[in-house]
Amino acid sequence: MGTILLKRSLGAALLLAPVACLADSSFEIYGFGMVDYVQAFDRPNPNWEASLRPGRIPYDQDSVGSPGQAVLSVRQSRLGVNASTLAGDSQLTTKFEFDLYGVGPDEGQTTIRLRHAYGEWKSILAGQTNSVFMDGDVFPNVIDYWGPSGMVFLRNPQIRWTPISGEQTFAVAIETPGSGVDSGNDTTAGDPNTSADNEYPDLTAHYRFGRDWGHVQVAGILRQVGYDTPGGNDGKPEDSDIGWGINLTSVINVMKNDHIRLGVVHGDGISNYMNDGGVDMAPDGNLADPDYQVVPLTGLLAYYEHGWSDTYSTALGYSSTEIDNMDFQTDDAFQKGEYASINLLHAPNDKVLMGVEYLFGKRTAKDDTASYDRRVQFSIKYSFSSGNLL
């Protein structure tokens, strides 16, 4: 390998390394530039105009303005790096990837958002990537950024062990905990100053069986969900409960270009792991002594993808998340989120994608108030990859 290429890819410092070592290494830069034009027919949450997320549809849509909004967004655009090198007798692989879709304190902004940052050597993975509790392969071929509400979807810092891999895979991990706690109506129960209390990591595991026809995966989670009261005496009142969940997913290959993507998840206190959901813990029981409990949740996903030709395809499906509200949650608390879509995508080659998609979203509150987000999205994506730079 010549000196010029080394300087471009690794910098002058690596000029001191033996050139023969680079034969065991690879370095790739990849990503895409993407623009979405969204024409919403209802009034979405101003911070979620660029994507459909039922849980963020306003309870009172009149409070955020008149129906119909247009937005052009580049937040889906992505940049990533894959690297691999020989470490001892095994390959060490690393990945770093981000997009521009701000969430949390950056909601509504076009700003850097970390997606993946991890390394894997032999059977041990360490860093942030897809949770062991999720199955990323059931995410359908939609151009909306956020995607179906009723699937487990969380990229989480973790330490993962995969003792079995291949057609059959078994993995187990400890993952960073995170809980959403609803204080309820502070005139009837709870304390408005309560916050999540995460004392132990979450334990996750999955088993996957794959063949030419597709795959089936069953995943489980066991976690402690708790709350305390900052500013109270020793952080009290405080309490905790056990959260658990089972996630069953499958992808079935039909004919040459068609796929069925299915998922059902159920558990208590697992909203934090859902692509869209409610809270993990909320007050229940009696007025004199409210008891914080983990909130039951059920999620569903069913999508069918059909290839009309080598360059045209359609994805059609429905997804929902439903929780069993606690007695002392407020009337506007999230109860059910529904998501449906149909699209027509055109990929003239492996670097260009164009598509149009109709999306339907519905949010139902504890008091059965329904709010809607109906929209059409047009997207263009241009992808690139450097290939191996070493």
C-alpha positions as CSV (number, residue, x, y, z in Angstrom):
1,M,0.0,0.0,0.0
2,G,1.4,3.4,-1.0
3,T,2.2,6.3,1.4
4,I,-0.4,8.6,-0.2
5,L,-3.3,6.3,0.6
6,L,-2.1,5.7,4.1
7,K,-2.0,9.5,4.8
8,R,-5.5,9.9,3.5
9,S,-7.1,7.1,5.5
10,L,-5.2,6.8,8.7
11,G,-3.0,9.8,9.1
12,A,0.7,10.1,9.4
13,A,1.0,8.3,12.7
14,L,0.2,5.0,11.1
15,L,3.1,5.3,8.7
16,L,5.3,3.8,11.4
17,A,3.1,0.6,11.5
18,P,4.2,-2.4,9.4
19,V,2.3,-2.3,6.1
20,A,1.7,-6.1,6.4
21,C,-0.5,-5.6,9.4
22,L,-3.0,-3.5,7.4
23,A,-3.9,-6.6,5.4
24,D,-5.8,-7.7,8.4
25,S,-7.7,-4.4,8.8
26,S,-10.5,-2.6,7.1
27,F,-11.9,0.9,7.4
28,E,-15.1,2.1,5.8
29,I,-17.0,5.4,5.8
30,Y,-20.7,5.2,4.8
31,G,-23.9,7.1,5.1
32,F,-26.5,9.0,3.1
33,G,-28.0,12.4,2.5
34,M,-31.8,12.4,2.7
35,V,-34.6,14.9,2.6
36,D,-38.2,14.3,3.6
37,Y,-41.1,16.5,2.5
38,V,-44.0,16.0,4.9
39,Q,-47.5,17.3,4.2
40,A,-49.6,16.8,7.4
41,F,-53.3,17.1,7.3
42,D,-53.8,17.4,11.0
43,R,-51.9,19.5,13.5
44,P,-48.9,17.5,14.8
45,N,-46.8,18.3,17.8
46,P,-44.4,21.1,16.6
47,N,-41.4,19.1,17.8
48,W,-42.5,16.0,15.9
49,E,-43.6,17.4,12.5
50,A,-40.8,15.5,10.7
51,S,-42.0,12.1,11.8
52,L,-45.1,10.3,12.9
53,R,-45.1,9.2,16.6
54,P,-48.6,8.5,18.0
55,G,-47.5,9.0,21.6
56,R,-46.5,12.6,20.8
57,I,-49.8,13.6,19.1
58,P,-51.3,16.5,21.1
59,Y,-54.2,15.6,23.4
60,D,-55.8,18.9,22.4
61,Q,-54.7,19.6,18.9
62,D,-56.4,23.0,18.8
63,S,-54.0,24.2,21.4
64,V,-51.0,23.9,19.0
65,G,-52.7,25.6,16.0
66,S,-54.8,25.0,12.9
67,P,-54.7,21.7,10.9
68,G,-52.2,21.2,8.0
69,Q,-48.5,21.7,8.2
70,A,-45.7,21.3,5.7
71,V,-42.1,20.6,6.6
72,L,-38.9,19.7,4.8
73,S,-36.3,17.9,6.9
74,V,-32.8,16.4,6.5
75,R,-32.8,14.9,10.0
76,Q,-32.7,11.3,8.7
77,S,-29.3,11.9,7.0
78,R,-26.6,9.6,8.5
79,L,-22.9,9.2,8.7
80,G,-21.0,6.2,10.1
81,V,-17.7,4.4,10.3
82,N,-17.0,0.7,10.4
83,A,-13.5,-0.6,11.3
84,S,-12.0,-4.0,11.8
85,T,-8.6,-5.2,12.8
86,L,-7.0,-8.4,14.0
87,A,-6.6,-8.4,17.8
88,G,-4.8,-11.5,18.9
89,D,-6.3,-14.4,17.0
90,S,-9.7,-12.8,16.4
91,Q,-11.1,-9.8,14.6
92,L,-12.0,-6.7,16.6
93,T,-14.9,-4.8,15.0
94,T,-16.0,-1.3,15.9
95,K,-18.8,0.9,14.7
96,F,-19.6,4.6,15.2
97,E,-22.8,6.1,13.7
98,F,-25.0,9.1,14.1
99,D,-27.9,10.9,12.4
100,L,-29.4,14.4,12.8
101,Y,-32.7,13.7,14.6
102,G,-32.7,15.5,17.9
103,V,-34.7,13.9,20.7
104,G,-35.0,14.5,24.5
105,P,-33.8,18.0,25.3
106,D,-33.0,18.4,21.5
107,E,-36.6,17.5,20.4
108,G,-37.5,19.3,17.2
109,Q,-33.9,20.2,16.3
110,T,-31.6,19.2,13.5
111,T,-28.6,18.1,15.6
112,I,-26.2,15.2,16.0
113,R,-27.8,12.1,17.6
114,L,-25.7,9.1,18.5
115,R,-27.0,5.8,17.1
116,H,-24.2,3.3,17.5
117,A,-20.9,3.3,19.3
118,Y,-19.5,-0.1,20.2
119,G,-16.8,-2.7,19.8
120,E,-17.0,-6.5,19.5
121,W,-14.3,-9.0,20.1
122,K,-15.0,-12.8,20.1
123,S,-18.3,-13.2,21.9
124,I,-18.2,-9.9,23.9
125,L,-19.8,-6.7,22.7
126,A,-19.5,-3.4,24.7
127,G,-21.0,-0.1,23.9
128,Q,-24.3,1.3,22.5
129,T,-26.3,-0.5,19.9
130,N,-29.6,-2.4,19.5
131,S,-31.0,-3.8,22.7
132,V,-30.9,-7.6,23.0
133,F,-34.6,-7.3,23.8
134,M,-35.4,-6.1,20.3
135,D,-35.3,-7.6,16.8
136,G,-34.2,-4.9,14.3
137,D,-35.1,-7.1,11.3
138,V,-38.9,-6.6,11.9
139,F,-38.6,-2.9,11.2
140,P,-40.5,-2.6,7.9
141,N,-39.3,-0.8,4.8
142,V,-40.9,2.5,5.5
143,I,-39.5,6.0,4.8
144,D,-41.0,7.6,7.9
145,Y,-38.1,8.0,10.4
146,W,-39.7,6.8,13.7
147,G,-41.6,3.8,12.4
148,P,-44.3,1.6,13.9
149,S,-45.3,2.3,17.5
150,G,-45.9,-1.3,18.7
151,M,-42.4,-2.7,18.3
152,V,-39.5,-2.9,20.8
153,F,-36.9,-0.5,19.5
154,L,-34.1,0.9,21.7
155,R,-30.4,1.5,21.1
156,N,-28.9,1.1,24.6
157,P,-25.5,1.0,26.2
158,Q,-24.8,-2.6,27.2
159,I,-22.3,-5.4,27.8
160,R,-23.4,-8.4,25.7
161,W,-22.3,-12.0,25.6
162,T,-23.1,-14.2,22.6
163,P,-21.9,-17.7,23.3
164,I,-23.9,-19.2,20.3
165,S,-24.1,-17.5,16.9
166,G,-25.1,-18.6,13.4
167,E,-28.4,-20.1,12.3
168,Q,-29.1,-20.4,16.0
169,T,-28.1,-17.5,18.2
170,F,-28.3,-16.9,21.9
171,A,-27.3,-13.6,23.5
172,V,-27.5,-12.2,27.0
173,A,-26.7,-8.7,28.2
174,I,-26.9,-6.2,31.0
175,E,-28.2,-2.8,29.8
176,T,-28.5,0.7,31.1
177,P,-31.8,1.1,32.9
178,G,-34.3,3.9,32.3
179,S,-37.8,4.4,33.6
180,G,-40.6,6.8,32.9
181,V,-42.6,7.5,36.1
182,D,-46.0,9.2,36.0
183,S,-46.7,11.1,39.3
184,G,-50.4,11.1,38.4
185,N,-52.7,13.9,39.5
186,D,-51.0,15.6,42.5
187,T,-54.4,16.7,43.8
188,T,-55.4,13.1,44.3
189,A,-52.3,11.0,44.6
190,G,-48.5,10.9,44.4
191,D,-46.0,13.7,44.5
192,P,-45.3,15.9,41.4
193,N,-41.5,15.8,42.4
194,T,-41.1,12.1,42.0
195,S,-38.5,10.8,39.5
196,A,-37.1,7.6,38.2
197,D,-34.7,5.6,40.5
198,N,-32.6,3.0,38.6
199,E,-30.5,1.1,41.1
200,Y,-29.6,-2.0,38.9
201,P,-29.0,-2.7,35.2
202,D,-31.6,-4.4,33.1
203,L,-31.1,-8.1,32.2
204,T,-32.0,-9.0,28.6
205,A,-31.7,-12.2,26.5
206,H,-32.8,-13.6,23.2
207,Y,-32.8,-16.8,21.2
208,R,-33.0,-16.7,17.4
209,F,-33.6,-19.5,15.0
210,G,-33.1,-18.8,11.3
211,R,-33.4,-20.7,8.0
212,D,-33.9,-19.8,4.3
213,W,-37.6,-19.2,5.0
214,G,-36.8,-16.4,7.5
215,H,-36.4,-16.5,11.3
216,V,-38.2,-16.5,14.6
217,Q,-36.9,-14.8,17.8
218,V,-38.0,-14.8,21.4
219,A,-36.5,-12.3,23.8
220,G,-37.0,-11.5,27.4
221,I,-36.3,-8.8,29.9
222,L,-36.1,-8.6,33.7
223,R,-35.7,-5.2,35.4
224,Q,-36.3,-3.2,38.5
225,V,-38.5,-0.1,38.0
226,G,-38.4,2.4,40.8
227,Y,-39.0,6.0,41.9
228,D,-37.8,8.3,44.6
229,T,-38.5,11.9,45.6
230,P,-35.5,14.3,45.2
231,G,-35.6,16.9,48.0
232,G,-37.4,14.5,50.4
233,N,-35.9,13.0,53.5
234,D,-33.4,10.4,52.2
235,G,-35.2,10.7,48.9
236,K,-38.4,9.4,50.3
237,P,-41.1,8.5,49.6
238,E,-39.6,5.8,47.3
239,D,-40.6,2.4,46.0
240,S,-39.8,-0.1,43.3
241,D,-41.3,-3.1,41.5
242,I,-40.2,-5.8,39.1
243,G,-40.7,-5.2,35.4
244,W,-40.6,-8.0,32.9
245,G,-41.4,-8.6,29.2
246,I,-41.5,-11.2,26.4
247,N,-41.0,-10.2,22.8
248,L,-41.8,-12.7,20.0
249,T,-40.9,-11.7,16.5
250,S,-40.5,-13.3,13.0
251,V,-39.7,-12.4,9.4
252,I,-41.1,-14.8,6.8
253,N,-39.8,-14.8,3.2
254,V,-42.6,-15.2,0.7
255,M,-41.9,-16.0,-2.9
256,K,-38.9,-14.1,-4.3
257,N,-39.3,-10.5,-3.2
258,D,-42.0,-10.5,-0.5
259,H,-41.7,-10.5,3.2
260,I,-44.0,-10.7,6.2
261,R,-42.8,-8.9,9.4
262,L,-44.6,-9.8,12.6
263,G,-44.2,-9.0,16.3
264,V,-46.0,-9.2,19.6
265,V,-44.7,-8.0,22.9
266,H,-46.2,-8.0,26.4
267,G,-45.0,-7.1,29.8
268,D,-45.1,-4.8,32.8
269,G,-42.9,-1.7,33.1
270,I,-41.3,-2.0,29.6
271,S,-42.5,1.2,28.0
272,N,-38.9,2.5,28.0
273,Y,-38.0,-0.2,25.4
274,M,-40.9,0.5,23.1
275,N,-40.5,2.5,19.9
276,D,-43.5,4.5,21.2
277,G,-45.3,4.0,24.5
278,G,-46.5,5.4,27.8
279,V,-44.7,5.2,31.2
280,D,-43.2,2.3,33.2
281,M,-44.7,3.2,36.6
282,A,-47.7,5.1,37.9
283,P,-49.8,5.4,41.1
284,D,-52.7,3.1,41.7
285,G,-54.6,1.7,44.7
286,N,-56.6,3.9,47.1
287,L,-56.6,7.6,47.6
288,A,-55.3,7.6,51.2
289,D,-52.3,5.5,50.3
290,P,-51.5,5.4,46.6
291,D,-49.3,2.5,45.5
292,Y,-46.9,3.0,42.5
293,Q,-47.1,0.0,40.2
294,V,-45.5,-1.1,37.0
295,V,-47.8,-0.4,34.0
296,P,-48.9,-3.4,31.8
297,L,-48.2,-3.0,28.0
298,T,-49.0,-4.9,24.8
299,G,-47.5,-4.1,21.4
300,L,-48.4,-5.5,18.0
301,L,-46.8,-5.3,14.6
302,A,-47.8,-6.7,11.2
303,Y,-46.4,-5.6,7.8
304,Y,-46.4,-7.1,4.4
305,E,-43.7,-6.1,1.8
306,H,-44.2,-6.8,-1.9
307,G,-41.6,-6.3,-4.7
308,W,-43.4,-5.2,-7.8
309,S,-40.1,-5.5,-9.7
310,D,-36.4,-5.2,-9.1
311,T,-36.8,-1.5,-8.6
312,Y,-40.3,-0.9,-7.2
313,S,-41.7,-2.1,-3.9
314,T,-44.5,-1.5,-1.4
315,A,-44.8,-1.9,2.4
316,L,-48.2,-2.1,4.0
317,G,-49.0,-2.6,7.6
318,Y,-50.4,-1.7,11.1
319,S,-48.9,-1.5,14.5
320,S,-50.2,-0.5,18.0
321,T,-49.1,0.0,21.6
322,E,-51.7,-0.2,24.4
323,I,-51.2,0.2,28.1
324,D,-53.4,-0.5,31.1
325,N,-53.6,2.9,32.8
326,M,-53.4,3.1,36.6
327,D,-56.3,4.7,38.5
328,F,-54.5,8.0,39.4
329,Q,-53.1,8.8,36.0
330,T,-54.6,12.0,34.6
331,D,-57.3,11.9,31.9
332,D,-54.9,12.9,29.2
333,A,-52.4,10.1,29.9
334,F,-51.4,7.9,26.9
335,Q,-53.5,4.8,26.6
336,K,-53.1,3.6,23.0
337,G,-51.1,4.5,20.0
338,E,-51.9,3.2,16.5
339,Y,-49.8,3.5,13.4
340,A,-50.5,2.4,9.8
341,S,-48.8,3.1,6.5
342,I,-48.6,2.2,2.8
343,N,-45.9,3.3,0.4
344,L,-44.5,3.0,-3.1
345,L,-40.7,3.0,-3.3
346,H,-38.4,3.3,-6.3
347,A,-34.7,2.2,-6.1
348,P,-33.2,2.5,-9.6
349,N,-29.9,1.4,-8.2
350,D,-28.3,0.7,-4.8
351,K,-27.4,4.3,-4.2
352,V,-30.7,6.1,-4.9
353,L,-34.1,5.7,-3.2
354,M,-37.2,7.7,-3.9
355,G,-40.6,7.1,-2.4
356,V,-44.1,8.4,-1.4
357,E,-45.9,7.2,1.8
358,Y,-49.3,7.7,3.4
359,L,-49.3,7.5,7.2
360,F,-52.1,7.3,9.7
361,G,-51.6,7.9,13.4
362,K,-54.1,7.9,16.3
363,R,-53.5,8.6,20.0
364,T,-56.2,7.6,22.5
365,A,-56.0,9.0,26.0
366,K,-57.1,7.5,29.3
367,D,-60.5,9.3,29.0
368,D,-60.9,7.9,25.4
369,T,-60.2,11.3,23.8
370,A,-58.8,10.5,20.3
371,S,-56.3,12.7,18.4
372,Y,-55.0,12.1,14.8
373,D,-51.9,12.6,12.6
374,R,-52.6,11.9,9.0
375,R,-49.9,12.8,6.5
376,V,-48.2,12.1,3.2
377,Q,-44.4,12.0,3.0
378,F,-42.1,12.2,-0.1
379,S,-38.5,11.3,0.4
380,I,-35.2,11.2,-1.6
381,K,-32.1,9.4,-0.3
382,Y,-28.6,9.3,-1.8
383,S,-26.3,6.8,-0.2
384,F,-22.5,6.5,-0.4
385,S,-19.8,4.1,0.9
386,S,-16.1,4.5,0.7
387,G,-15.4,0.8,0.6
388,N,-12.3,-0.5,2.3
389,L,-9.9,2.4,2.7
390,L,-7.0,0.2,3.8
